[in-house]
Structures are given as C-alpha cells and as structure tokens.
Amino acid sequence: MGKQSWKAGNMLYPVPAVMISCKRENENPNIITVAWAGTICTNPAMVSISIRPERYSYDIIRESGEFVINLATEKLTYALDWCGVKSGRDYNKFREMKLNEYNSEFIMTPAICESPVNIYCKVEKLVPLGSHDMFISRVMGVTVDEAYLDEKGRFNLESCGLITYSHGEYFSLGNKLGKFGYSVKKKIKAGKKSKKKNREER
C-alpha cells in the first residue's frame, strides 16, 4: 500500500461543531457556527475559536470581548447548519430557529438554552493568522442542562447526542471504545494475573 502526497490543508478531523453566541450592547444576540474551536489549557481553563474577519460575528466578539460556546446535539443539527450559512446581518437567528436565550451570572452574552453545555468565555488575545483570526479566551464558567444529571449528580455528557464535523459533513458520536487510561489498566491486570499464576506454580 502506498501513500499520496497532498499540499498542506486542514485534515485534522473530526472536530467539534459548536454554536457561538455573541452580543453587542443594545443589539440582538447572534449565533455563528464554528468548527475551528478547541481546548488549549486546563489551568486556567482556556479555549480558542478561529473566525474569518469578514464574518458578521467577528466584530461583535472583538468589540464585546466575550462569547459563549454552545455544544450542539443531534436535535440542534439543523439550527447549527442554518446559523452557519445565514448571516446575522439579515436574520435574528435566535428567533428564526426558535431558540431561547439563557442569561448566566458569568458574562453579559446569553447562551443557547437548548444546548446541553454552555461555556462562557472572555477574550484575552486576538491573533491574526491568515484566513482566520484566533480568539484566545479564558473560560469564566459553565452551565449544564440538569436533564442530563443522574441520581448521583453526575453529568452524563455521552447521553447528550453530541455531533462532530468532518470534511464538510456532520456526524453523531459513535460507540464508546474505552476510557482514558484503559490500555494501561489492561496491562496492569494482565501483569497481576501473571504474578498470581507464578505464585500458584511455586
């Protein structure tokens, strides 16, 4: 089997498909669909989103200095796609998609109530990169939908029906294959069994 060499391109897939809500003072809030979003630091909690400067939401986020990352579910896929192809210059996206605003104590920008997870962000640095500029931001707080809490108060993110974006298409998350560290735990268990067997043979 051979390999083909292609020119440089964005082939790091899948990626989260998220809805970014933003708002300027005395204006309706807007929603932009973003695929270039990611975690960049744990402590302090930091994230980044990258947006083309010509997008309507770009100036809103740059001027307000804040935004909300709203995770998207299978039920929100239509709204997510629609908000990605329509401009906030022409539409009130919350109203058109029949979405409800959720106002938190963290920042002034409202979240999308129908999203299971809302991540409230303050911009710390704007980095021009080329086609997109990156908003490096600090997470100020998070809200989660109580509908996904189990009897012990644990948030079941895997039951939300989250979606991803891969090369122009949307996909729901598939089957669980394991949890962090499972490969090491298997080796440890195998090692213990081997030691126990050796003791029994002595």
C-alpha positions in Angstrom: 0.0 0.0 0.0 1.3 3.4 -1.0 0.7 7.0 0.2 -0.1 10.1 -1.9 1.4 13.5 -1.0 -1.0 16.4 -0.9 -0.5 20.1 -0.4 -0.9 21.5 3.1 -4.5 21.5 4.2 -6.8 21.1 7.2 -7.2 17.4 7.6 -7.4 17.2 11.4 -10.9 15.6 11.6 -13.3 15.1 13.3 -13.7 18.4 15.2 -16.4 19.8 17.4 -19.3 21.5 15.7 -20.4 24.3 18.0 -22.7 27.3 18.0 -21.1 30.5 19.2 -23.4 33.1 20.7 -22.3 36.7 20.9 -23.9 40.1 21.5 -23.2 43.8 21.2 -24.8 46.1 23.7 -28.3 47.2 22.7 -28.4 44.7 19.8 -30.0 41.3 19.3 -27.6 38.4 20.1 -26.2 36.4 17.2 -25.1 32.9 16.6 -22.2 31.7 14.4 -21.4 28.1 13.6 -17.7 27.3 14.2 -15.7 24.2 13.6 -12.3 25.7 14.5 -12.7 25.5 18.2 -10.6 23.8 20.9 -9.2 23.4 24.3 -5.8 24.9 24.8 -5.2 24.9 28.6 -6.6 23.2 31.6 -5.4 25.5 34.4 -6.5 28.2 33.9 -9.3 26.9 31.7 -8.6 28.3 28.2 -10.1 27.8 24.8 -9.8 29.2 21.3 -12.0 29.8 18.3 -11.0 30.9 14.9 -13.2 33.1 12.7 -12.8 34.9 9.3 -12.6 38.7 9.8 -15.4 39.2 7.2 -17.9 37.3 9.3 -20.6 39.3 11.0 -19.9 37.9 14.4 -16.2 38.7 14.2 -16.6 42.4 15.0 -19.2 41.6 17.7 -16.8 39.3 19.5 -13.9 41.6 19.0 -15.8 44.6 20.4 -17.6 42.9 23.2 -14.6 40.8 24.2 -16.8 37.8 25.1 -18.8 34.9 23.6 -20.4 31.6 24.6 -19.5 28.2 23.1 -22.7 26.1 23.0 -22.3 22.4 22.3 -24.6 21.0 19.7 -26.7 17.9 19.7 -28.4 15.9 17.0 -31.6 17.8 17.7 -29.7 21.1 17.1 -28.0 20.0 13.8 -30.5 21.8 11.5 -30.2 25.0 13.5 -26.4 24.7 13.7 -26.1 24.3 9.9 -28.6 27.1 9.2 -26.7 29.5 11.5 -23.6 28.7 9.6 -24.9 29.6 6.2 -27.1 32.6 7.1 -25.8 36.0 8.2 -26.8 37.8 11.4 -26.9 40.9 9.3 -30.1 39.6 7.7 -31.7 37.5 10.4 -32.4 37.2 14.1 -31.1 33.7 14.4 -32.5 33.0 17.9 -36.0 33.9 16.6 -35.7 32.2 13.2 -34.5 28.9 14.8 -36.9 29.2 17.8 -34.0 29.1 20.2 -34.2 30.6 23.7 -31.7 32.8 25.4 -30.2 31.8 28.7 -28.6 34.6 30.8 -25.9 33.5 33.3 -24.0 35.2 36.0 -20.7 34.8 34.2 -20.9 37.3 31.3 -23.4 39.5 29.6 -23.7 37.4 26.4 -26.6 34.9 26.5 -26.2 31.2 25.9 -28.5 28.9 23.9 -30.9 27.3 26.4 -31.4 24.2 24.2 -27.7 23.4 24.3 -26.7 20.9 26.9 -23.4 22.6 27.7 -22.6 26.4 27.6 -19.0 27.6 28.0 -18.7 31.3 28.9 -15.6 33.0 27.6 -13.7 36.2 27.9 -11.3 37.1 25.1 -7.7 37.6 26.3 -5.9 37.8 23.0 -6.7 38.1 19.3 -4.1 36.5 17.0 -4.3 37.3 13.2 -3.3 34.1 11.4 -4.3 34.5 7.7 -7.7 33.4 6.5 -8.9 33.2 10.1 -8.1 35.1 13.3 -7.9 33.2 16.6 -9.6 34.4 19.8 -7.7 33.0 22.7 -10.1 33.1 25.6 -10.5 32.3 29.3 -13.4 30.2 30.5 -15.3 32.2 33.1 -17.8 29.5 33.9 -20.0 26.7 32.5 -23.7 25.8 32.7 -25.1 22.3 32.1 -28.6 21.1 31.4 -30.0 19.4 34.5 -31.8 16.9 32.3 -28.5 15.0 31.8 -27.7 14.7 35.5 -28.0 11.2 37.0 -29.2 10.3 40.5 -25.7 11.0 41.9 -25.5 14.4 40.3 -23.0 13.2 37.7 -23.4 14.9 34.3 -23.8 12.3 31.5 -22.2 14.1 28.6 -22.3 10.9 26.5 -26.1 10.8 26.6 -26.5 14.3 25.0 -26.2 13.1 21.4 -23.3 15.5 20.6 -22.3 16.0 16.9 -19.0 16.5 15.2 -17.9 18.0 11.9 -15.7 16.1 9.4 -14.7 17.4 6.0 -18.0 19.2 5.3 -20.3 16.7 6.9 -21.9 16.3 10.4 -21.8 13.1 12.4 -23.1 12.0 15.7 -20.7 10.5 18.2 -20.3 6.7 17.8 -19.9 3.8 20.2 -17.7 4.2 23.3 -14.4 2.3 22.8 -12.9 2.8 26.2 -12.0 5.4 28.8 -8.8 7.3 29.4 -6.1 5.0 30.7 -7.9 1.8 29.8 -4.9 0.5 27.8 -2.6 0.8 30.9 -5.2 -0.8 33.2 -5.4 -3.8 30.9 -1.7 -4.3 31.1 -1.7 -3.9 34.9 -4.4 -6.5 35.2 -2.6 -8.9 32.9 0.6 -8.3 34.9 -1.2 -9.1 38.2 -2.7 -12.3 36.7 0.8 -13.4 35.5 2.3 -12.8 39.0 -0.6 -14.7 40.6 -0.1 -17.6 38.3 3.6 -17.7 39.1 2.9 -17.8 42.8 0.4 -20.7 42.3 3.0 -22.7 40.3 5.7 -22.4 43.1 
